[in-house]
């Protein structure tokens, strides 16, 4: 799944819904491509933590494709840069 623009309070429901649709369709490996993000706030960060928690609990794989500076910086500042399975450019 590719996220573009901003991942914030106004858009997390869309991303959560899209991941839910993939899970309902039987996908057990999901790559969330965040390279197109220009901004992510704490709501977006909370979504990533929730999806990661769900993946671990329900035995499916979540991988984050991170190539954007704003996302990388937020992950580093929050101390979560090594928490997620991340593919870096």
VMD Tcl script that builds the backbone (N, CA, C; Angstrom):
set m [mol new atoms 267]
animate dup $m
set s [atomselect $m all]
$s set {name element resname resid chain x y z} {
  {N N UNK 1 A 0.842 -1.172 0.000}
  {CA C UNK 1 A 0.000 0.000 0.000}
  {C C UNK 1 A 0.890 1.239 0.000}
  {N N UNK 2 A 0.564 2.195 -0.824}
  {CA C UNK 2 A 1.351 3.426 -0.946}
  {C C UNK 2 A 0.582 4.574 -0.301}
  {N N UNK 3 A 1.236 5.248 0.645}
  {CA C UNK 3 A 0.665 6.434 1.278}
  {C C UNK 3 A 1.395 7.655 0.729}
  {N N UNK 4 A 0.619 8.689 0.398}
  {CA C UNK 4 A 1.223 9.901 -0.153}
  {C C UNK 4 A 0.648 11.123 0.540}
  {N N UNK 5 A 1.438 12.183 0.538}
  {CA C UNK 5 A 0.982 13.439 1.132}
  {C C UNK 5 A 1.207 13.443 2.621}
  {N N UNK 6 A 0.120 13.530 3.379}
  {CA C UNK 6 A 0.214 13.626 4.827}
  {C C UNK 6 A -0.463 12.434 5.487}
  {N N UNK 7 A 0.160 11.933 6.528}
  {CA C UNK 7 A -0.459 10.898 7.359}
  {C C UNK 7 A -0.676 11.535 8.720}
  {N N UNK 8 A -1.914 11.977 8.922}
  {CA C UNK 8 A -2.245 12.722 10.128}
  {C C UNK 8 A -3.665 12.407 10.552}
  {N N UNK 9 A -4.186 13.177 11.469}
  {CA C UNK 9 A -5.515 12.933 12.021}
  {C C UNK 9 A -6.592 12.878 10.932}
  {N N UNK 10 A -6.399 13.594 9.841}
  {CA C UNK 10 A -7.383 13.631 8.763}
  {C C UNK 10 A -7.301 12.417 7.832}
  {N N UNK 11 A -6.188 11.686 7.858}
  {CA C UNK 11 A -6.004 10.611 6.864}
  {C C UNK 11 A -5.770 9.223 7.445}
  {N N UNK 12 A -5.565 9.103 8.760}
  {CA C UNK 12 A -5.257 7.781 9.319}
  {C C UNK 12 A -6.392 6.786 9.125}
  {N N UNK 13 A -7.622 7.251 9.158}
  {CA C UNK 13 A -8.754 6.335 8.978}
  {C C UNK 13 A -8.711 5.697 7.590}
  {N N UNK 14 A -8.312 6.456 6.597}
  {CA C UNK 14 A -8.207 5.919 5.240}
  {C C UNK 14 A -7.146 4.819 5.174}
  {N N UNK 15 A -5.993 5.070 5.758}
  {CA C UNK 15 A -4.909 4.076 5.745}
  {C C UNK 15 A -5.316 2.850 6.554}
  {N N UNK 16 A -5.900 3.071 7.727}
  {CA C UNK 16 A -6.362 1.960 8.555}
  {C C UNK 16 A -7.389 1.121 7.790}
  {N N UNK 17 A -8.298 1.773 7.099}
  {CA C UNK 17 A -9.312 1.063 6.318}
  {C C UNK 17 A -8.715 0.270 5.172}
  {N N UNK 18 A -7.733 0.855 4.492}
  {CA C UNK 18 A -7.087 0.167 3.373}
  {C C UNK 18 A -6.339 -1.074 3.856}
  {N N UNK 19 A -5.653 -0.971 4.983}
  {CA C UNK 19 A -4.961 -2.140 5.543}
  {C C UNK 19 A -5.986 -3.184 5.969}
  {N N UNK 20 A -7.081 -2.745 6.558}
  {CA C UNK 20 A -8.154 -3.663 6.947}
  {C C UNK 20 A -8.730 -4.414 5.759}
  {N N UNK 21 A -8.892 -3.732 4.644}
  {CA C UNK 21 A -9.390 -4.383 3.429}
  {C C UNK 21 A -8.411 -5.437 2.927}
  {N N UNK 22 A -7.123 -5.118 2.963}
  {CA C UNK 22 A -6.109 -6.102 2.549}
  {C C UNK 22 A -6.133 -7.310 3.461}
  {N N UNK 23 A -6.253 -7.082 4.756}
  {CA C UNK 23 A -6.314 -8.194 5.702}
  {C C UNK 23 A -7.561 -9.033 5.479}
  {N N UNK 24 A -8.693 -8.385 5.231}
  {CA C UNK 24 A -9.941 -9.116 4.974}
  {C C UNK 24 A -9.867 -9.947 3.705}
  {N N UNK 25 A -9.063 -9.479 2.752}
  {CA C UNK 25 A -8.890 -10.215 1.491}
  {C C UNK 25 A -7.888 -11.358 1.639}
  {N N UNK 26 A -7.299 -11.501 2.828}
  {CA C UNK 26 A -6.402 -12.617 3.079}
  {C C UNK 26 A -4.922 -12.327 2.995}
  {N N UNK 27 A -4.555 -11.078 2.804}
  {CA C UNK 27 A -3.134 -10.731 2.741}
  {C C UNK 27 A -2.509 -10.932 4.110}
  {N N UNK 28 A -1.369 -11.631 4.152}
  {CA C UNK 28 A -0.680 -11.822 5.423}
  {C C UNK 28 A 0.695 -11.154 5.444}
  {N N UNK 29 A 1.029 -10.484 4.348}
  {CA C UNK 29 A 2.253 -9.679 4.283}
  {C C UNK 29 A 1.894 -8.346 3.633}
  {N N UNK 30 A 2.055 -7.288 4.385}
  {CA C UNK 30 A 1.692 -5.962 3.892}
  {C C UNK 30 A 2.897 -5.037 4.027}
  {N N UNK 31 A 3.230 -4.382 2.930}
  {CA C UNK 31 A 4.284 -3.369 2.938}
  {C C UNK 31 A 3.591 -2.014 2.852}
  {N N UNK 32 A 3.820 -1.206 3.843}
  {CA C UNK 32 A 3.256 0.142 3.873}
  {C C UNK 32 A 4.340 1.091 3.378}
  {N N UNK 33 A 4.186 1.555 2.149}
  {CA C UNK 33 A 5.188 2.400 1.495}
  {C C UNK 33 A 4.947 3.852 1.887}
  {N N UNK 34 A 5.837 4.382 2.699}
  {CA C UNK 34 A 5.700 5.744 3.218}
  {C C UNK 34 A 6.620 6.736 2.528}
  {N N UNK 35 A 7.244 6.321 1.428}
  {CA C UNK 35 A 8.200 7.206 0.745}
  {C C UNK 35 A 7.546 8.462 0.190}
  {N N UNK 36 A 6.257 8.416 -0.089}
  {CA C UNK 36 A 5.580 9.571 -0.662}
  {C C UNK 36 A 5.032 10.549 0.359}
  {N N UNK 37 A 5.266 10.280 1.635}
  {CA C UNK 37 A 4.757 11.187 2.662}
  {C C UNK 37 A 5.619 12.434 2.776}
  {N N UNK 38 A 4.936 13.554 2.926}
  {CA C UNK 38 A 5.631 14.819 3.172}
  {C C UNK 38 A 5.510 15.241 4.628}
  {N N UNK 39 A 4.585 14.573 5.362}
  {CA C UNK 39 A 4.349 14.912 6.764}
  {C C UNK 39 A 3.690 13.736 7.454}
  {N N UNK 40 A 4.078 13.483 8.687}
  {CA C UNK 40 A 3.393 12.501 9.526}
  {C C UNK 40 A 3.388 13.035 10.949}
  {N N UNK 41 A 2.215 13.072 11.576}
  {CA C UNK 41 A 2.127 13.555 12.947}
  {C C UNK 41 A 2.035 12.382 13.917}
  {N N UNK 42 A 1.789 12.685 15.180}
  {CA C UNK 42 A 1.733 11.638 16.200}
  {C C UNK 42 A 0.577 10.666 15.967}
  {N N UNK 43 A -0.486 11.126 15.320}
  {CA C UNK 43 A -1.599 10.235 15.002}
  {C C UNK 43 A -1.162 9.177 13.999}
  {N N UNK 44 A -0.378 9.585 13.010}
  {CA C UNK 44 A 0.168 8.637 12.049}
  {C C UNK 44 A 1.126 7.670 12.710}
  {N N UNK 45 A 1.937 8.176 13.623}
  {CA C UNK 45 A 2.864 7.319 14.355}
  {C C UNK 45 A 2.098 6.300 15.202}
  {N N UNK 46 A 1.037 6.746 15.856}
  {CA C UNK 46 A 0.205 5.832 16.644}
  {C C UNK 46 A -0.403 4.745 15.757}
  {N N UNK 47 A -0.809 5.117 14.552}
  {CA C UNK 47 A -1.351 4.126 13.625}
  {C C UNK 47 A -0.308 3.057 13.309}
  {N N UNK 48 A 0.925 3.470 13.057}
  {CA C UNK 48 A 1.978 2.494 12.772}
  {C C UNK 48 A 2.186 1.547 13.951}
  {N N UNK 49 A 2.172 2.086 15.161}
  {CA C UNK 49 A 2.327 1.256 16.357}
  {C C UNK 49 A 1.152 0.282 16.483}
  {N N UNK 50 A -0.068 0.769 16.247}
  {CA C UNK 50 A -1.253 -0.089 16.326}
  {C C UNK 50 A -1.202 -1.206 15.284}
  {N N UNK 51 A -0.839 -0.858 14.044}
  {CA C UNK 51 A -0.762 -1.873 12.990}
  {C C UNK 51 A 0.317 -2.899 13.309}
  {N N UNK 52 A 1.446 -2.434 13.836}
  {CA C UNK 52 A 2.518 -3.351 14.215}
  {C C UNK 52 A 2.052 -4.278 15.333}
  {N N UNK 53 A 1.372 -3.735 16.314}
  {CA C UNK 53 A 0.837 -4.546 17.412}
  {C C UNK 53 A -0.140 -5.594 16.892}
  {N N UNK 54 A -1.041 -5.169 16.002}
  {CA C UNK 54 A -2.011 -6.100 15.430}
  {C C UNK 54 A -1.315 -7.200 14.632}
  {N N UNK 55 A -0.302 -6.816 13.861}
  {CA C UNK 55 A 0.421 -7.798 13.048}
  {C C UNK 55 A 1.086 -8.844 13.937}
  {N N UNK 56 A 1.698 -8.419 15.007}
  {CA C UNK 56 A 2.362 -9.357 15.914}
  {C C UNK 56 A 1.342 -10.257 16.614}
  {N N UNK 57 A 0.249 -9.674 17.033}
  {CA C UNK 57 A -0.773 -10.433 17.759}
  {C C UNK 57 A -1.501 -11.418 16.847}
  {N N UNK 58 A -1.745 -11.026 15.597}
  {CA C UNK 58 A -2.532 -11.839 14.675}
  {C C UNK 58 A -1.674 -12.632 13.692}
  {N N UNK 59 A -0.369 -12.584 13.881}
  {CA C UNK 59 A 0.588 -13.361 13.072}
  {C C UNK 59 A 0.539 -13.044 11.579}
  {N N UNK 60 A 0.574 -11.759 11.266}
  {CA C UNK 60 A 0.783 -11.336 9.890}
  {C C UNK 60 A 1.960 -10.369 9.893}
  {N N UNK 61 A 2.499 -10.099 8.724}
  {CA C UNK 61 A 3.731 -9.312 8.645}
  {C C UNK 61 A 3.464 -7.906 8.119}
  {N N UNK 62 A 3.938 -6.913 8.867}
  {CA C UNK 62 A 3.885 -5.516 8.445}
  {C C UNK 62 A 5.312 -5.034 8.246}
  {N N UNK 63 A 5.573 -4.507 7.073}
  {CA C UNK 63 A 6.872 -3.922 6.770}
  {C C UNK 63 A 6.648 -2.487 6.327}
  {N N UNK 64 A 7.514 -1.604 6.761}
  {CA C UNK 64 A 7.429 -0.198 6.377}
  {C C UNK 64 A 8.533 0.103 5.373}
  {N N UNK 65 A 8.140 0.665 4.240}
  {CA C UNK 65 A 9.110 1.147 3.242}
  {C C UNK 65 A 9.313 2.618 3.534}
  {N N UNK 66 A 10.495 2.952 4.044}
  {CA C UNK 66 A 10.756 4.324 4.480}
  {C C UNK 66 A 11.828 4.954 3.623}
  {N N UNK 67 A 11.462 5.991 2.928}
  {CA C UNK 67 A 12.438 6.725 2.156}
  {C C UNK 67 A 12.294 8.211 2.365}
  {N N UNK 68 A 11.292 8.605 3.165}
  {CA C UNK 68 A 11.042 10.031 3.325}
  {C C UNK 68 A 11.716 10.570 4.577}
  {N N UNK 69 A 12.317 11.725 4.439}
  {CA C UNK 69 A 12.993 12.370 5.566}
  {C C UNK 69 A 12.087 12.642 6.750}
  {N N UNK 70 A 10.878 13.204 6.536}
  {CA C UNK 70 A 10.009 13.497 7.676}
  {C C UNK 70 A 9.624 12.250 8.471}
  {N N UNK 71 A 9.351 11.147 7.784}
  {CA C UNK 71 A 8.977 9.915 8.477}
  {C C UNK 71 A 10.173 9.365 9.247}
  {N N UNK 72 A 11.306 9.316 8.591}
  {CA C UNK 72 A 12.522 8.798 9.237}
  {C C UNK 72 A 12.849 9.619 10.479}
  {N N UNK 73 A 12.738 10.924 10.370}
  {CA C UNK 73 A 13.050 11.808 11.495}
  {C C UNK 73 A 12.101 11.567 12.664}
  {N N UNK 74 A 10.807 11.430 12.390}
  {CA C UNK 74 A 9.840 11.182 13.454}
  {C C UNK 74 A 10.096 9.836 14.128}
  {N N UNK 75 A 10.415 8.812 13.339}
  {CA C UNK 75 A 10.729 7.506 13.916}
  {C C UNK 75 A 11.964 7.586 14.805}
  {N N UNK 76 A 12.962 8.334 14.375}
  {CA C UNK 76 A 14.176 8.489 15.177}
  {C C UNK 76 A 13.907 9.270 16.460}
  {N N UNK 77 A 13.178 10.377 16.346}
  {CA C UNK 77 A 12.887 11.205 17.520}
  {C C UNK 77 A 12.028 10.472 18.549}
  {N N UNK 78 A 11.156 9.614 18.074}
  {CA C UNK 78 A 10.269 8.882 18.978}
  {C C UNK 78 A 10.932 7.650 19.576}
  {N N UNK 79 A 12.119 7.298 19.084}
  {CA C UNK 79 A 12.801 6.101 19.567}
  {C C UNK 79 A 12.278 4.820 18.941}
  {N N UNK 80 A 11.493 4.941 17.878}
  {CA C UNK 80 A 10.886 3.768 17.240}
  {C C UNK 80 A 11.567 3.372 15.929}
  {N N UNK 81 A 12.684 3.987 15.625}
  {CA C UNK 81 A 13.352 3.711 14.345}
  {C C UNK 81 A 13.744 2.238 14.203}
  {N N UNK 82 A 14.037 1.579 15.312}
  {CA C UNK 82 A 14.425 0.166 15.233}
  {C C UNK 82 A 13.305 -0.776 15.666}
  {N N UNK 83 A 12.161 -0.240 16.005}
  {CA C UNK 83 A 11.037 -1.061 16.451}
  {C C UNK 83 A 10.353 -1.805 15.304}
  {N N UNK 84 A 10.216 -1.145 14.185}
  {CA C UNK 84 A 9.496 -1.694 13.048}
  {C C UNK 84 A 10.428 -2.450 12.107}
  {N N UNK 85 A 9.842 -3.349 11.315}
  {CA C UNK 85 A 10.582 -3.937 10.205}
  {C C UNK 85 A 10.549 -2.888 9.106}
  {N N UNK 86 A 11.726 -2.353 8.751}
  {CA C UNK 86 A 11.801 -1.229 7.834}
  {C C UNK 86 A 12.714 -1.565 6.669}
  {N N UNK 87 A 12.234 -1.243 5.481}
  {CA C UNK 87 A 13.070 -1.304 4.270}
  {C C UNK 87 A 13.492 0.127 3.989}
  {N N UNK 88 A 14.761 0.351 3.893}
  {CA C UNK 88 A 15.259 1.698 3.600}
  {C C UNK 88 A 15.801 1.736 2.172}
  {N N UNK 89 A 15.639 2.898 1.537}
  {CA C UNK 89 A 16.158 3.097 0.185}
  {C C UNK 89 A 17.666 3.088 0.189}
}
mol reanalyze $m
mol bondsrecalc $m
mol representation Tube
mol addrep $m
